[in-house]
Amino acid sequence: MDYLYSLYDALLSINVPADKARAVVDAMERDMGTTLATKSDLDLLRVEMRQELALIRKDLDALVATFRKEHESLAATVRKDQETLAAGLRKDLDTLAISVRRDQETLAATFQKDLQLLSATMTVRLGSMLMFGLGVLFAALKLI
C-alpha cells in the first residue's frame, strides 16, 4: 500500500487539491481490491484447483476401473462365444465329413453296379455278334 501513499504525495506535489488526491487514491484502492487478485486469492485458487484436480483424478480412476471391468467382461463373453462357435463348427464339419463319406460310398456302389451292368451288356452284345458272325460264316460255307 506504500505505492498509494506515493501516488497521493505525487498528486499533491503537482498541485492537485488534497480532497481530490485522496478521492483518486481511495478509488484506486477500491478498484484494486475488487478487480485485482491478491496473493491470498491466488493461494485459495491454487488450493481449490488442487481439490478439483483430485476429484477429477478420482473420477477418472473410477471410470478406468469401470472400463477395465467392462472390458474384461466383454473379453470373457467374446472368448465364450468363440468357443461355442468353434464347437459348432467342429460339429458341422464332422457331420459334413460323414455325409461326404456316405455319398462317396453310395457313388462307389452305384459305379460298381453300373460297371457290372455294362460288363453284362457287352458280354451279351459280343456273344450276339459272335453268333451272327458264325451264322454268316456257316451260311457262306453252305453256299460254297
NUBA-283313 format. One record per residue: residue in one letter; x, z, y of N, C-alpha, C in turn. Coordinates in steps of 0.2 Angstrom, whole numbers, padded with zeros to 4 digits, always signed. Layout:
% NUBA-283313
aXZYXZYXZY;...
This chain:
% NUBA-283313
m+0004+0000-0006+0000+0000+0000+0004+0000+0006;d+0011+0000+0005+0015+0000+0011+0015-0006+0015;y+0013-0012+0011+0013-0018+0015+0007-0018+0020;l+0001-0014+0018-0004-0014+0023-0002-0011+0029;y+0002-0005+0029+0004-0002+0035+0009-0006+0039;s+0013-0010+0035+0017-0015+0039+0013-0020+0042;l+0008-0023+0039+0003-0028+0042+0000-0025+0048;y-0002-0018+0048-0005-0015+0053+0000-0015+0059;d+0006-0013+0058+0011-0012+0063+0012-0019+0066;a+0013-0024+0062+0014-0031+0064+0008-0033+0069;l+0002-0032+0067-0003-0034+0071-0003-0030+0078;l-0001-0024+0078-0001-0020+0084+0005-0023+0088;s+0010-0025+0085+0016-0027+0089+0015-0034+0093;i+0010-0038+0090+0008-0044+0094+0002-0043+0098;n+0001-0037+0100-0005-0035+0105-0012-0036+0102;v-0013-0035+0096-0020-0035+0093-0022-0028+0094;p-0028-0027+0097-0031-0021+0098-0031-0017+0091;a-0030-0010+0091-0029-0006+0086-0036-0006+0081;d-0041-0006+0084-0048-0006+0080-0048-0013+0076;k-0046-0018+0079-0047-0025+0076-0041-0025+0070;a-0035-0022+0072-0030-0022+0067-0032-0018+0061;r-0035-0012+0062-0037-0008+0057-0043-0012+0053;a-0047-0015+0056-0053-0019+0053-0050-0024+0048;v-0045-0028+0050-0041-0033+0046-0038-0029+0040;v-0035-0024+0041-0031-0020+0035-0037-0018+0031;d-0042-0015+0033-0047-0012+0029-0051-0018+0025;a-0052-0024+0028-0055-0029+0025-0050-0032+0019;m-0044-0032+0021-0039-0034+0015-0039-0030+0010;e-0039-0023+0011-0039-0018+0006-0045-0019+0001;r-0051-0019+0004-0057-0020+0001-0057-0027-0004;d-0055-0032-0001-0054-0038-0004-0049-0038-0010;m-0044-0035-0009-0039-0034-0014-0041-0030-0020;g-0045-0025-0018-0047-0020-0023-0053-0024-0027;t-0056-0028-0025-0062-0032-0029-0059-0038-0032;t-0055-0042-0029-0053-0048-0032-0046-0048-0036;l-0042-0044-0034-0035-0044-0037-0035-0039-0043;a-0031-0041-0048-0031-0036-0054-0025-0032-0053;t-0026-0025-0055-0020-0020-0054-0017-0020-0061;k-0011-0017-0061-0008-0016-0067-0012-0012-0072;s-0016-0007-0070-0020-0004-0075-0026-0008-0077;d-0028-0013-0073-0033-0018-0075-0030-0022-0081;l-0024-0024-0080-0021-0029-0085-0020-0025-0091;d-0018-0018-0091-0017-0014-0097-0023-0014-0100;l-0029-0012-0097-0035-0012-0100-0037-0018-0103;l-0036-0024-0100-0037-0030-0103-0033-0031-0109;r-0027-0030-0109-0022-0030-0115-0025-0026-0121;v-0027-0020-0119-0030-0016-0125-0036-0019-0128;e-0041-0021-0123-0047-0025-0125-0045-0031-0130;m-0041-0035-0127-0039-0041-0131-0036-0039-0138;r-0032-0034-0138-0029-0032-0145-0035-0030-0149;q-0040-0026-0147-0045-0024-0151-0049-0030-0153;e-0050-0035-0149-0054-0041-0151-0050-0045-0156;l-0044-0046-0155-0040-0049-0160-0040-0046-0167;a-0040-0039-0166-0040-0035-0173-0047-0037-0176;l-0052-0037-0172-0059-0038-0175-0059-0045-0178;i-0056-0050-0174-0056-0057-0177-0052-0057-0183;r-0046-0054-0183-0042-0054-0190-0046-0051-0195;k-0050-0046-0194-0054-0043-0199-0059-0047-0202;d-0062-0051-0197-0067-0056-0199-0064-0061-0203;l-0058-0064-0201-0055-0069-0204-0053-0067-0211;d-0050-0061-0212-0049-0059-0219-0055-0058-0223;a-0060-0056-0220-0067-0056-0224-0069-0063-0226;l-0068-0068-0222-0070-0075-0223-0065-0078-0228;v-0059-0076-0228-0054-0079-0233-0056-0076-0240;a-0057-0069-0240-0059-0066-0246-0065-0069-0249;t-0070-0070-0245-0076-0073-0247-0075-0081-0250;f-0071-0084-0246-0069-0091-0248-0066-0091-0255;r-0061-0087-0256-0057-0086-0262-0062-0085-0268;k-0066-0080-0267-0071-0078-0272-0075-0084-0274;e-0078-0087-0269-0082-0093-0270-0078-0099-0273;h-0072-0100-0271-0068-0105-0274-0066-0104-0281;e-0065-0097-0283-0064-0095-0290-0070-0096-0294;s-0076-0095-0291-0082-0095-0295-0083-0103-0296;l-0082-0107-0291-0083-0114-0292-0078-0117-0297;a-0072-0115-0296-0067-0117-0301-0069-0116-0308;a-0072-0109-0309-0074-0107-0316-0080-0112-0318;t-0084-0113-0314-0090-0117-0315-0088-0124-0317;v-0083-0127-0313-0081-0134-0315-0077-0134-0322;r-0073-0129-0323-0070-0128-0330-0075-0128-0335;k-0080-0124-0334-0085-0123-0340-0089-0130-0341;d-0091-0133-0335-0094-0140-0335-0089-0145-0339;q-0083-0145-0337-0078-0150-0340-0078-0148-0348;e-0078-0142-0350-0078-0140-0357-0084-0143-0360;t-0090-0142-0357-0096-0144-0360-0096-0151-0361;l-0094-0155-0355-0094-0162-0356-0089-0165-0361;a-0083-0161-0362-0078-0163-0367-0081-0163-0374;a-0085-0157-0375-0088-0156-0381-0093-0161-0383;g-0097-0162-0378-0102-0168-0379-0099-0174-0380;l-0094-0176-0377-0091-0182-0378-0088-0183-0385;r-0084-0177-0387-0082-0177-0394-0087-0178-0399;k-0093-0175-0398-0099-0176-0402-0101-0183-0402;d-0102-0186-0396-0104-0193-0396-0099-0197-0399;l-0093-0196-0398-0088-0201-0401-0088-0200-0409;d-0089-0194-0411-0089-0193-0419-0095-0197-0421;t-0101-0196-0418-0107-0199-0420-0106-0207-0420;l-0103-0209-0415-0101-0217-0414-0097-0219-0420;a-0092-0215-0421-0087-0217-0427-0091-0217-0433;i-0095-0213-0435-0099-0213-0441-0103-0219-0441;s-0107-0220-0435-0111-0226-0435-0107-0233-0436;v-0101-0233-0433-0097-0239-0434-0095-0240-0441;r-0093-0234-0445-0091-0234-0452-0097-0237-0456;r-0103-0234-0455-0109-0236-0459-0110-0244-0458;d-0109-0246-0451-0111-0253-0450-0105-0257-0454;q-0099-0255-0454-0094-0259-0457-0095-0259-0465;e-0097-0253-0467-0099-0253-0475-0105-0258-0476;t-0110-0258-0472-0116-0262-0473-0113-0270-0472;l-0109-0271-0467-0107-0278-0467-0103-0280-0472;a-0099-0276-0475-0094-0277-0481-0098-0279-0487;a-0104-0274-0488-0108-0275-0494-0112-0282-0493;t-0114-0283-0487-0118-0290-0486-0113-0296-0487;f-0107-0295-0485-0102-0301-0485-0101-0302-0493;q-0100-0296-0496-0099-0297-0504-0104-0300-0507;k-0111-0298-0506-0116-0301-0509-0117-0309-0507;d-0115-0310-0501-0116-0317-0499-0110-0321-0502;l-0104-0318-0503-0099-0322-0507-0101-0323-0514;q-0104-0318-0517-0106-0319-0524-0112-0324-0525;l-0116-0324-0520-0122-0329-0520-0119-0336-0519;l-0114-0337-0514-0110-0343-0513-0107-0345-0519;s-0103-0341-0523-0100-0342-0529-0104-0345-0534;a-0110-0342-0535-0115-0344-0540-0118-0351-0538;t-0119-0352-0532-0122-0358-0529-0117-0364-0531;m-0111-0362-0529-0106-0368-0530-0105-0369-0538;t-0105-0364-0542-0104-0365-0549-0110-0369-0551;v-0116-0368-0549-0122-0372-0551-0121-0379-0549;r-0119-0380-0543-0118-0387-0540-0113-0391-0544;l-0107-0387-0545-0102-0391-0548-0104-0392-0555;g-0107-0388-0559-0110-0389-0565-0115-0395-0565;s-0119-0396-0560-0124-0401-0560-0120-0408-0559;m-0115-0407-0554-0111-0414-0553-0107-0416-0559;l-0105-0411-0563-0101-0412-0569-0106-0416-0574;m-0112-0413-0575-0117-0416-0580-0119-0423-0577;f-0120-0424-0571-0122-0430-0568-0116-0435-0570;g-0110-0433-0568-0104-0437-0570-0103-0439-0577;l-0104-0434-0581-0104-0436-0588-0110-0440-0591;g-0116-0439-0588-0121-0444-0589-0120-0451-0587;v-0117-0452-0581-0115-0458-0579-0109-0461-0583;l-0105-0457-0586-0099-0459-0590-0102-0462-0597;f-0106-0458-0600-0109-0460-0606-0114-0466-0606;a-0117-0466-0600-0121-0472-0599-0117-0478-0598;a-0111-0478-0595-0107-0483-0594-0103-0485-0601;l-0102-0480-0605-0099-0481-0611-0104-0485-0616;k-0110-0483-0616-0115-0487-0620-0116-0494-0618;l-0115-0496-0612-0115-0502-0609-0109-0506-0611;i-0104-0503-0612-0098-0507-0614-0098-0509-0621;
